[in-house]
Amino acid sequence: MSAERGSTRREFVARGLAAAGMAAGAGAGLAIGGAADLAVAAGPASADAALTDPLALSKALEVERLMVLAYRRVLTSGTLAPDIERAIAPYLTHEIQHVSAVAAALAAMGVKADTGPLGLDAAGDLLSKHNVPVSLTNLGSQNDSMRLLVDLESVAEGVYFTALKTLSTQPLQRLAAQIMACEAQHWTAVSGLRNPGQYVKAVPWPFVTGSS
Amino acid sequence: MVTEGPEGEPSSRRSVLLAAGAGLGAALAGCGGESIKQQVHNSKPALTNDVDLLNRLLHLEHMAIAAYTAGIPLLAQPTAKAGQLFLNDEISHAGDIAGLVREAGGKPIKPAPSYALGHPRTSDAVLMLLHSVENAQISGYLYAIQRLEPGVVKQQVASILANDAQHVAVVRAALGRPAIPSAFVTGRD
């Protein structure tokens, strides 16, 4: 996670707010809801969106499948204390739900989405791509396992943060924000378990942007 | 009850905490001196512009600052340390949203002189208050993300939403509840 500050945002805001009037009505009438809305998520989309939405969601799905694999590896690694294992086990379920929701959104666009387990080789490549130094096949300690999860939750935050810049429909934007917030909660919970009582390490910054 | 600066729109704020429990529509409708029912009835189908929406988010931030400021002295340790940390976060969020209002050509609203935050007497009662306030913010940001443009503003708002989601997870844990009850953060848990 990192804080976003400075002129870049201001420049974009100044430009974008000029166009806000046009955009304000674009999604009018769409229901405000959760993941279930995605079945009717087809909103007005530009030609660019037809390309960028599937691309952004495909990246998110790839990371979510990595998350599922990582939680499974960690939970079966034997490295976790029983209380910590109990605490984080529900997060695997959350990640599986994220896979389903993102895959459903892709399917609604006519994009075939693989929801099966990510292979270890592909997972290793993805970890390298995101500069995560911990190996899925060499989790030797609780610290290794927790570090892996914290790093991957940052990656997951980042993939949705990036997607929100371009996602074109309100239901997709809402879904991305809801999942990003959940990943941030996971980050806080796992980091909190690594550093009991040190809230500053569980919620270190006022702005969550994840890692790229 | 907590007091802040002399400027603001007190009449538009008194009901917002209650509105948070009744849903975002009421919270964002926030009209002066009206009941929640009246606010919902009178609310517009669409907000007039981004400045209006951003100022309503800023209002929620001001209220959160007031709630943490008033509540922290009543929080048991070590939760009070988290409260102080989260107060600082909310102040950062308020500054950021105020900046967005200015960049959109508007004038950021000032904190109200006071907020109807109830009369929590215990640490748990304060945590319940903070839970409601954080959830109201989460609902507000989820609503706003779908309406504000351009994408970088959505990102900025999402970065605050995610931080508030972290807050509410800690608050829930301090209340002895599951910290993360759902795979999708809604502001209604």
Interface residues (C-beta under 8 A of the other chain):
Chain A: E4 T8 R9 R10 F12 V13 A14 R15 G16 L17 A19 A20 G21 A23 A24 G25 G27 A28 L30 I32 G34 A35 P90 Y91 T93 H94 E95 Q97 H98 A101 E157 Y160 F161 L164 K165 T166 L167 Q170 Q173 R174 L175 A176 A177 Q178 I179 M180 A181 C182 E183 A184 Q185 H186 W187 T188 A189 G192 G197 Y199 V200 A202 V203 W205 P206 F207 V208 T209
Chain B: A46 N49 D50 P78 K81 A82 L85 F86 N88 D89 E90 S92 H93 D96 G99 L100 E103 A104 G105 I138 Y141 L142 Y143 I145 Q146 R147 L148 E149 P150 G151 V152 V153 K154 Q155 Q156 A158 S159 I160 L161 A162 N163 D164 A165 Q166 H167 V168 A169 V170 A173 P178 A179 I180 S182 A183 F184 V185 T186
